[in-house]
Amino acid sequence: NISWSHRLINTENNSATLISQIPGEGNRRHYHPNWNEWWYIVQGEWEWEIEGETKRIKAGDIVMMEKRRVHKITAIGNKMAIRMAVSRADVEHIYV
C-alpha cells in the first residue's frame, strides 16, 4: 500500500480532499491562524493530537478543528487509514 491524496472539490470558498496514509504516517504539528477545518473519517483509525491531548478517531467520526488550535494527525492501526479533509487549498499552515 502507498499513501495518496486526491482533491475532490476546489473552489474559492472550500475544498475537499481524500487523504490515505499507512499506519505511522501523518502530518507535522501545526495550526491555521484564520480558518476552521473539519474531517470525516472514511476508513481506519487515526491518532489526533489536539492542544497536547491525544484522541483516537475511527471510521465514521467527524473531527472539527477551530482556527488557532495546534493539532497533529497520525494514521494508526494495521491498515490504510483514509480521511476526507474539508478546508481550503490555500489555508495557511503554521508549523510549531
C-alpha angles and dihedrals in degrees: 000000000000130000120252144166130206125192108222099178131016120174134146089266105042148345137211121208130181110219122191121188137170120239111287095029124105141114138295124267107275147136139214113234098202110019139069117215137184140194137209113210109227101176142358131002135301136192110223118196109198119180090335095311118112123219131181112227125192141187113302095027125121120212120198118197119194118213117272094025112127112231143167127192126205129177112233137176127056104294142049113295120212128194132176111223117205112195133093128291094234098047112138116245118205110196118210 
